[in-house]
Amino acid sequence: MLDPLFSPSTNSPVSLPDLVRRVERNLQHFGLQFPTVGESTRYVLTENKHWLSGFWTGLLWQVYAVSGQACFKDHALKLLPSFRQRLDQQIHITHDLGFLFTLSARPAWQLLGNADARELAVRGARELAARFRPAGKYIQAWGEIGSEDEGGRTIIDTMMNVHLLFWATAQTGEPHFASLARQHSDVTARYLMREDGSSYHTFFFDQHTGEPLGPQTHQGYADDSLWARGQAWAIYGFAAADAWCDAAVYRDVAYRAALRFMAELPADGVPTWDLRLPDDAPSYPDTSAGAIAAAGMFRLANRLTGEHQTTIRSHAETLLRTLIHTSFETLHDAQGLLRGGTYHAHKQQGVDAYFICGDYFFFEALLMHLGQYVDFWGPESVKLRSDPATSV
Ligand code: GLY
């Protein structure tokens, strides 16, 4: 049995009913817009045009699944047409199609059997598959397909987007989606993961010959440093790829990435935006990296056995406990769940602020801890835990 991280008896600041009420209040605040990053105690809202849009609907679907309250499902369904519009009008379409449709349309199918939503998510997967660059066998992250400046670039974050492709094969029986996802995962394991289990943020190939050209950071401190959220994407992405493929090689990548993440955390256990910062660099926190890594490690533990399982589950619990006690937003009427996310340090966007991506994965990690999580990333049929922790 796991420690009770947030039962009333532990004086934890977190209670599930309070979280549900906070998200319910946000329904009114946000209307038909989407939260992105925080400014003080409020979220900056946009129309559905950002890579972050799916995290709000994903949170609504998770809260609906755990609470059974119709208002969350109704709101998520109201937002669904704006995801169709993203495809119809090609609004900021990148590799992030995975983030967008895995947490909006797929849950509407998975939880409600909504066939239109299923078709929409498959359509998202088709567009994502079109970004596969055959010479280098990777999915192009950004820009127009085959563009001169971006056609050769793939990034570690894409390991979260390949799950929409695996899912599309499971749904349609068309094998090419999963085949592309596997090829991309293999290339990522080979070129974006370093010997010591750490990761590069982005990597360039010659898009015409497939020749590997080398790494380049985008959101990390330097090409050879360790962008914290990228490392968290690697842990979660490879753990989920293993769930689809039952592939020890992906499990091993995720395991080594998890140990590396833990080994390079600052003394207080809260990730900085980059885990290899020189002394004179700004050391902004990035709690989203901690939340993604915690959720990824809960997933990974589920795929491991024996000592490895115990180690990784204990790391996941430690990360979650640290976030709860250092970074959970306790202000009355606050909109965010976690303080101290950092979206883009170089551009000074969303620095040391709420970050909807961190809130989503914080909630996932809490639900995983409680054994009440619904999996939108892996195979629909697989339950992540069979030994629920204490209830709240
Ligand atoms: N996928 C973009 C980011 O993590 O900032």
Boltz pocket constraint, residues with backbone or C-beta under 6 A from the ligand:
constraints:
  - pocket:
      binder: B
      contacts: [[A, 157], [A, 219], [A, 229], [A, 343]]
      max_distance: 6.0
